[in-house]
Amino acid sequence: MEAIFIVFSFIITMVLPILTIVIVYIGFFALIIWFIISFMKTQKERNQILKDISKKLDEDKELHETSNSIDHNPLHAEVEQQEETQSNVEEDEEHSDLGEASPDERGEVVQTEDSEIEESQNENDEKMS
């Protein structure tokens, strides 16, 4: 009976504290490993989101560049100028139909868009340089 008591007291005094320390250390390392894995997973998701955003920005940039090249195409600008001239002619005809003088007849300065087109082309050339 005393032998059982001696073995039991040995287990309680020597083995149980060592076992407790081992369990605490294992738990501590498990917590660190879990934190590292979850942190890496979060960073991977964040990087994927940033890649998606970067791709969308690149696509928008390419779309914007192609739309700028269309807008500043000399042929496109010429068509716009012809349309503007036609609308000015129609306005002048409306004024003459109403008995009013056209801006040219009144001596007003009529601004053309040539200077504006040249300015926008110069700005785009500077941006591309």
Backbone as a chain_set.jsonl record, in Angstrom:
{"seq": "MEAIFIVFSFIITMVLPILTIVIVYIGFFALIIWFIISFMKTQKERNQILKDISKKLDEDKELHETSNSIDHNPLHAEVEQQEETQSNVEEDEEHSDLGEASPDERGEVVQTEDSEIEESQNENDEKMS", "coords": {"N": [[0.813, -1.165, 0.0], [1.93, 1.166, 0.8], [3.721, 1.418, -1.252], [2.192, 2.041, -3.453], [1.298, 4.523, -2.666], [3.73, 5.923, -2.619], [4.468, 5.828, -5.331], [2.323, 7.206, -6.435], [2.594, 9.745, -5.195], [5.065, 10.402, -6.281], [4.409, 10.665, -8.968], [2.664, 12.842, -8.817], [4.314, 14.879, -7.774], [6.629, 14.995, -9.436], [6.213, 14.191, -12.194], [3.801, 15.383, -13.047], [4.195, 18.293, -12.909], [6.177, 18.522, -14.91], [4.844, 17.488, -17.132], [2.8, 19.392, -17.31], [4.282, 21.686, -17.974], [5.298, 20.888, -20.468], [2.906, 20.661, -21.928], [2.064, 23.335, -21.872], [4.16, 24.561, -23.325], [3.851, 23.25, -25.803], [1.291, 24.139, -26.497], [1.834, 26.905, -26.675], [3.658, 27.002, -28.882], [1.973, 25.927, -30.825], [0.067, 27.95, -30.982], [1.646, 30.047, -31.98], [2.368, 28.999, -34.507], [-0.191, 28.76, -35.668], [-0.871, 31.495, -35.774], [1.077, 32.466, -37.572], [0.425, 31.046, -39.913], [-2.223, 31.96, -40.394], [-1.681, 34.678, -40.745], [-0.064, 34.626, -43.051], [-1.92, 33.639, -44.881], [-3.795, 35.727, -44.918], [-2.182, 37.769, -45.971], [-1.703, 36.715, -48.496], [-4.274, 36.768, -49.629], [-4.677, 39.546, -49.6], [-2.655, 40.373, -51.36], [-3.632, 39.223, -53.716], [-5.97, 40.697, -54.097], [-4.847, 43.229, -54.508], [-3.462, 42.705, -56.884], [-5.625, 42.272, -58.614], [-6.781, 44.832, -58.582], [-4.689, 46.282, -59.715], [-4.609, 45.168, -62.293], [-7.12, 46.017, -63.247], [-6.738, 48.796, -63.212], [-4.698, 49.005, -65.118], [-6.086, 48.124, -67.389], [-8.014, 50.162, -67.559], [-6.322, 52.295, -68.031], [-5.226, 51.6, -70.532], [-7.582, 51.634, -72.031], [-8.261, 54.307, -71.76], [-6.067, 55.477, -73.046], [-6.43, 54.537, -75.674], [-8.873, 55.754, -76.248], [-8.098, 58.414, -76.123], [-6.351, 58.517, -78.275], [-8.119, 58.2, -80.35], [-9.725, 60.471, -80.058], [-7.901, 62.491, -80.623], [-7.158, 62.099, -83.14], [-6.276, 63.271, -86.306], [-8.127, 63.081, -88.423], [-10.487, 62.59, -87.075], [-10.685, 64.953, -85.609], [-10.99, 66.716, -87.731], [-13.488, 65.959, -88.743], [-15.068, 66.657, -86.549], [-14.669, 69.406, -86.601], [-15.873, 70.051, -89.037], [-18.503, 69.372, -88.435], [-18.995, 71.272, -86.443], [-18.724, 73.618, -87.921], [-20.856, 73.301, -89.643], [-22.971, 73.406, -87.805], [-22.668, 76.045, -86.981], [-23.249, 77.372, -89.362], [-25.919, 76.651, -89.625], [-26.962, 77.989, -87.392], [-26.445, 80.618, -88.142], [-28.138, 80.775, -90.359], [-30.591, 80.528, -89.071], [-30.606, 82.914, -87.614], [-30.65, 84.73, -89.731], [-33.083, 84.091, -90.848], [-34.774, 85.022, -88.915], [-34.478, 87.649, -89.149], [-32.393, 88.76, -87.874], [-29.039, 89.857, -87.39], [-26.159, 87.979, -88.252], [-23.475, 86.677, -86.176], [-21.078, 87.35, -87.496], [-21.896, 89.425, -89.178], [-22.623, 91.301, -87.312], [-20.232, 92.096, -86.422], [-18.973, 90.735, -84.447], [-16.476, 88.781, -82.888], [-15.793, 85.642, -84.032], [-14.969, 82.681, -82.573], [-12.756, 80.136, -83.413], [-12.228, 76.619, -83.253], [-9.757, 75.729, -83.803], [-7.441, 76.609, -82.487], [-7.892, 75.57, -79.966], [-7.857, 72.849, -80.509], [-5.225, 72.517, -81.389], [-3.911, 73.205, -79.008], [-4.741, 71.126, -77.281], [-3.623, 68.946, -78.619], [-0.912, 69.585, -78.402], [-0.612, 69.401, -75.636], [-1.062, 66.667, -75.27], [1.087, 65.64, -76.719], [3.164, 66.534, -75.108], [2.662, 65.075, -72.794], [3.109, 62.475, -73.686], [5.801, 62.56, -74.191]], "CA": [[0.0, 0.0, 0.0], [2.834, 2.298, 0.822], [4.364, 1.498, -2.557], [1.258, 2.761, -4.318], [1.334, 5.906, -2.196], [5.018, 6.488, -3.032], [4.383, 6.0, -6.784], [1.341, 8.26, -6.67], [3.205, 11.014, -4.797], [6.115, 10.669, -7.263], [3.735, 11.145, -10.181], [2.126, 14.166, -8.552], [5.371, 15.852, -7.513], [7.659, 15.072, -10.474], [5.742, 14.024, -13.566], [2.716, 16.325, -13.344], [4.726, 19.608, -13.292], [6.87, 18.415, -16.201], [3.78, 17.32, -18.115], [2.134, 20.696, -17.434], [5.197, 22.556, -18.711], [5.324, 20.404, -21.85], [1.619, 21.031, -22.542], [2.076, 24.79, -22.065], [5.056, 24.852, -24.44], [3.216, 22.775, -27.043], [0.21, 25.09, -26.787], [2.451, 28.159, -27.094], [4.152, 26.837, -30.247], [0.815, 25.744, -31.702], [-0.515, 29.274, -31.163], [2.538, 30.792, -32.876], [2.225, 28.424, -35.854], [-1.512, 29.162, -36.155], [-0.801, 32.915, -36.102], [1.881, 32.627, -38.784], [-0.348, 30.535, -41.052], [-3.335, 32.874, -40.686], [-1.098, 35.914, -41.255], [0.338, 34.379, -44.435], [-3.144, 33.505, -45.667], [-4.332, 37.078, -45.068], [-1.308, 38.494, -46.896], [-1.919, 36.159, -49.829], [-5.547, 37.326, -50.097], [-4.46, 40.972, -49.838], [-1.876, 40.487, -52.593], [-4.512, 38.895, -54.835], [-6.841, 41.857, -54.288], [-4.023, 44.281, -55.106], [-3.208, 42.335, -58.277], [-6.857, 42.543, -59.357], [-6.904, 46.281, -58.724], [-3.658, 46.704, -60.656], [-5.059, 44.774, -63.637], [-8.216, 46.905, -63.646], [-6.165, 50.11, -63.511], [-4.0, 48.897, -66.393], [-7.104, 48.067, -68.439], [-8.582, 51.502, -67.68], [-5.294, 53.144, -68.641], [-5.184, 51.256, -71.951], [-8.827, 52.117, -72.625], [-8.149, 55.758, -71.812], [-5.091, 55.817, -74.085], [-7.037, 54.313, -76.984], [-9.889, 56.775, -76.478], [-7.389, 59.658, -76.41], [-5.811, 58.462, -79.625], [-9.256, 58.396, -81.25], [-10.156, 61.853, -79.942], [-6.919, 63.401, -81.166], [-6.858, 61.69, -84.495], [-6.54, 64.433, -87.163], [-9.356, 62.88, -89.182], [-11.6, 62.757, -86.139], [-10.759, 66.381, -85.313], [-11.514, 67.363, -88.93], [-14.919, 65.683, -88.78], [-15.686, 67.488, -85.516], [-14.632, 70.786, -87.059], [-16.901, 70.178, -90.072], [-19.794, 69.381, -87.753], [-19.098, 72.564, -85.773], [-18.952, 74.61, -88.967], [-22.226, 73.105, -90.12], [-23.9, 73.92, -86.802], [-22.571, 77.508, -87.035], [-23.983, 77.801, -90.552], [-27.341, 76.516, -89.317], [-27.31, 79.08, -86.482], [-26.481, 81.841, -88.938], [-29.357, 80.734, -91.16], [-31.705, 80.809, -88.165], [-30.578, 84.347, -87.326], [-31.06, 85.469, -90.922], [-34.511, 83.851, -91.015], [-35.483, 85.829, -87.925], [-34.212, 89.055, -89.421], [-31.292, 89.196, -87.033], [-27.73, 89.796, -88.023], [-25.322, 86.889, -87.752], [-22.34, 87.217, -85.406], [-20.117, 87.969, -88.405], [-22.462, 90.678, -89.659], [-22.646, 92.245, -86.192], [-18.859, 92.488, -86.137], [-18.461, 89.993, -83.303], [-15.395, 87.854, -83.204], [-16.211, 84.253, -83.957], [-13.808, 81.885, -82.218], [-12.692, 78.798, -83.996], [-11.707, 75.623, -82.336], [-8.439, 75.298, -84.252], [-6.446, 76.856, -81.442], [-8.151, 74.615, -78.886], [-7.42, 71.529, -80.965], [-3.77, 72.53, -81.355], [-3.483, 73.188, -77.612], [-4.934, 69.79, -76.721], [-2.629, 68.062, -79.231], [0.381, 69.907, -77.795], [-0.626, 68.846, -74.277], [-0.906, 65.21, -75.38], [2.463, 65.373, -77.143], [4.018, 66.729, -73.936], [2.424, 63.943, -71.883], [3.721, 61.265, -74.232], [7.259, 62.725, -74.197]], "C": [[0.871, 1.249, 0.0], [3.518, 2.469, -0.522], [3.479, 2.285, -3.531], [1.267, 4.246, -3.948], [2.613, 6.6, -2.653], [5.0, 6.745, -4.548], [3.439, 7.15, -7.107], [1.915, 9.628, -6.315], [4.329, 11.4, -5.76], [5.5, 11.245, -8.539], [3.251, 12.576, -9.975], [3.244, 15.197, -8.421], [6.357, 16.01, -8.65], [7.092, 15.088, -11.899], [4.693, 15.086, -13.915], [3.241, 17.728, -13.656], [5.437, 19.578, -14.65], [5.844, 18.281, -17.326], [3.051, 18.641, -18.354], [2.997, 21.657, -18.242], [5.234, 22.165, -20.183], [4.034, 20.817, -22.569], [1.578, 22.534, -22.814], [2.97, 25.155, -23.243], [4.455, 24.416, -25.775], [2.091, 23.725, -27.455], [0.748, 26.424, -27.293], [2.947, 28.071, -28.538], [3.01, 26.63, -31.24], [0.153, 27.097, -31.989], [0.334, 30.112, -32.122], [2.406, 30.29, -34.315], [0.881, 28.819, -36.461], [-1.497, 30.631, -36.575], [-0.033, 33.14, -37.401], [1.098, 32.178, -40.015], [-1.492, 31.479, -41.405], [-2.824, 34.201, -41.238], [-0.698, 35.756, -42.72], [-0.88, 34.269, -45.35], [-3.764, 34.883, -45.932], [-3.506, 37.887, -46.062], [-1.49, 38.006, -48.335], [-3.214, 36.705, -50.431], [-5.388, 38.803, -50.436], [-3.669, 41.181, -51.132], [-2.73, 40.198, -53.818], [-5.446, 40.068, -55.139], [-6.071, 42.988, -54.954], [-3.69, 43.975, -56.568], [-4.432, 42.61, -59.135], [-7.043, 44.039, -59.599], [-5.904, 46.799, -59.749], [-4.063, 46.366, -62.092], [-6.16, 45.704, -64.127], [-7.693, 48.297, -63.987], [-5.416, 50.096, -64.841], [-4.985, 48.864, -67.551], [-7.728, 49.438, -68.649], [-7.596, 52.44, -68.359], [-5.22, 52.879, -70.139], [-6.423, 51.765, -72.668], [-8.774, 53.629, -72.777], [-7.183, 56.193, -72.902], [-5.681, 55.609, -75.469], [-8.112, 55.348, -77.263], [-9.239, 58.121, -76.753], [-6.839, 59.654, -77.824], [-6.924, 58.639, -80.65], [-9.672, 59.859, -81.235], [-9.181, 62.812, -80.614], [-6.412, 62.954, -82.538], [-7.177, 62.878, -85.409], [-7.829, 64.289, -87.967], [-10.58, 63.087, -88.306], [-11.79, 64.237, -85.808], [-11.342, 67.14, -86.503], [-13.015, 67.156, -89.046], [-15.647, 66.544, -87.744], [-15.74, 68.944, -85.95], [-15.698, 71.01, -88.136], [-18.287, 70.218, -89.445], [-20.03, 70.717, -87.057], [-19.409, 73.658, -86.786], [-20.376, 74.514, -89.47], [-23.229, 73.641, -89.108], [-23.846, 75.446, -86.757], [-23.348, 78.056, -88.224], [-25.486, 77.733, -90.283], [-27.799, 77.62, -88.368], [-27.397, 80.398, -87.238], [-27.745, 81.907, -89.784], [-30.578, 81.039, -90.295], [-31.774, 82.3, -87.851], [-31.068, 85.144, -88.533], [-32.553, 85.266, -91.177], [-35.321, 84.732, -90.068], [-35.251, 87.323, -88.143], [-33.098, 89.609, -88.559], [-29.991, 89.094, -87.813], [-26.955, 88.636, -87.418], [-24.168, 87.489, -86.964], [-21.31, 87.889, -86.292], [-20.612, 89.339, -88.87], [-22.5, 91.735, -88.557], [-21.24, 92.704, -85.834], [-18.284, 91.77, -84.927], [-17.383, 89.033, -83.769], [-15.92, 86.44, -83.003], [-14.958, 83.424, -83.687], [-13.881, 80.532, -82.906], [-12.055, 77.867, -82.997], [-10.332, 75.142, -82.754], [-7.396, 75.472, -83.156], [-6.635, 75.877, -80.285], [-7.665, 73.215, -79.259], [-5.896, 71.454, -80.91], [-3.245, 72.473, -79.927], [-3.619, 71.796, -77.015], [-3.94, 68.794, -77.315], [-1.251, 68.314, -78.647], [0.476, 69.338, -76.393], [-0.408, 67.332, -74.317], [0.503, 64.844, -75.815], [3.411, 65.523, -75.973], [3.863, 65.568, -72.948], [3.132, 62.686, -72.384], [5.243, 61.35, -74.229], [7.883, 62.356, -72.907]], "O": [[0.599, 2.233, -0.687], [3.862, 3.592, -0.888], [3.968, 3.088, -4.325], [1.246, 5.113, -4.822], [2.568, 7.768, -3.04], [5.476, 7.789, -4.994], [3.739, 7.977, -7.968], [1.735, 10.58, -7.074], [4.532, 12.584, -6.031], [6.022, 12.201, -9.113], [3.408, 13.423, -10.854], [3.103, 16.308, -8.934], [6.893, 17.106, -8.817], [7.476, 15.932, -12.709], [4.729, 15.629, -15.019], [2.759, 18.327, -14.617], [5.304, 20.51, -15.442], [5.988, 18.917, -18.37], [2.722, 18.966, -19.495], [2.486, 22.367, -19.109], [5.204, 23.035, -21.054], [4.086, 21.276, -23.71], [1.108, 22.96, -23.869], [2.583, 25.974, -24.077], [4.547, 25.141, -26.765], [1.962, 24.07, -28.63], [0.194, 27.009, -28.224], [2.685, 28.972, -29.334], [3.078, 27.107, -32.373], [-0.272, 27.353, -33.116], [-0.206, 30.81, -32.981], [2.338, 31.096, -35.243], [0.814, 29.174, -37.638], [-2.05, 30.98, -37.618], [-0.461, 33.93, -38.242], [1.108, 32.857, -41.042], [-1.713, 31.771, -42.58], [-3.463, 34.792, -42.108], [-0.958, 36.639, -43.537], [-0.856, 34.763, -46.478], [-4.205, 35.164, -47.047], [-4.058, 38.606, -46.895], [-1.435, 38.797, -49.276], [-3.249, 37.063, -51.608], [-5.909, 39.263, -51.452], [-3.988, 42.078, -51.913], [-2.575, 40.851, -54.85], [-5.683, 40.392, -56.303], [-6.585, 43.637, -55.865], [-3.641, 44.884, -57.397], [-4.311, 43.119, -60.25], [-7.418, 44.455, -60.695], [-6.237, 47.661, -60.563], [-3.884, 47.178, -62.999], [-6.146, 46.134, -65.28], [-8.154, 48.912, -64.949], [-5.486, 51.058, -65.605], [-4.756, 49.499, -68.581], [-7.952, 49.845, -69.789], [-7.987, 53.281, -69.169], [-5.158, 53.818, -70.933], [-6.331, 52.271, -73.786], [-9.192, 54.17, -73.8], [-7.442, 57.168, -73.609], [-5.455, 56.43, -76.359], [-8.255, 55.785, -78.405], [-9.77, 58.903, -77.541], [-6.859, 60.683, -78.501], [-6.68, 59.186, -81.726], [-9.944, 60.432, -82.29], [-9.6, 63.85, -81.128], [-5.363, 63.395, -83.009], [-8.264, 63.446, -85.296], [-8.546, 65.269, -88.17], [-11.575, 63.676, -88.728], [-12.92, 64.72, -85.734], [-12.098, 68.094, -86.32], [-13.74, 68.082, -89.41], [-16.713, 67.092, -88.025], [-16.728, 69.637, -85.704], [-16.355, 72.051, -88.144], [-19.144, 70.996, -89.863], [-21.146, 71.238, -87.077], [-20.254, 74.519, -86.542], [-21.03, 75.532, -89.697], [-24.224, 74.259, -89.487], [-24.871, 76.085, -86.52], [-24.024, 79.078, -88.114], [-26.234, 78.634, -90.66], [-28.906, 78.138, -88.516], [-28.305, 81.198, -87.008], [-28.355, 82.969, -89.914], [-31.495, 81.732, -90.736], [-32.857, 82.885, -87.821], [-31.81, 86.115, -88.382], [-33.22, 86.174, -91.672], [-36.436, 85.138, -90.397], [-35.772, 88.155, -87.4], [-32.889, 90.821, -88.524], [-29.879, 88.334, -88.775], [-27.074, 88.345, -86.228], [-23.907, 88.687, -87.071], [-20.721, 88.895, -85.896], [-19.839, 90.294, -88.945], [-22.419, 92.931, -88.84], [-21.078, 93.614, -85.022], [-17.222, 92.147, -84.43], [-17.394, 88.549, -84.9], [-16.425, 86.094, -81.935], [-14.005, 83.454, -84.465], [-14.929, 79.889, -82.964], [-11.426, 78.289, -82.027], [-9.784, 74.235, -82.127], [-6.57, 74.589, -82.927], [-5.661, 75.409, -79.694], [-7.128, 72.491, -78.421], [-5.334, 70.461, -80.448], [-2.261, 71.787, -79.649], [-2.717, 71.33, -76.318], [-3.462, 67.901, -76.615], [-0.495, 67.37, -78.418], [1.531, 68.842, -75.996], [0.334, 66.782, -73.503], [1.062, 63.854, -75.342], [4.357, 64.747, -75.836], [4.842, 65.137, -72.337], [3.688, 61.923, -71.593], [5.914, 60.318, -74.261], [9.103, 62.444, -72.764]]}, "num_chains": 1, "name": "protein.A"}
